[in-house]
């Protein structure tokens, strides 16, 4: 699996898992292509199944169903401040037609 999670994303997922009492579960990431070609994402805590593709990030297990692997290939999940005091998860995915690479400045 070639999706990457940034350190802030891993930390926030861990906090959310503890808060939800789901710290023994994996983070499931899913993606599907919409009719307009853009990609819709979903995340949640779940148990892994045998067909899942999995990867561990610093003791956080991430699972993806085979149907989402191609859409998530090369994607990065980050947790960023989008406005003062307002944070959210974002997907940076070169497979999405709406993808704009981040400005390195």
Helices and strands as residue ranges (DSSP letters): E 4-5, H 7-20, E 26-33, E 39-46, E 53-57, E 60-64, H 66-72, E 76-83, E 86-92
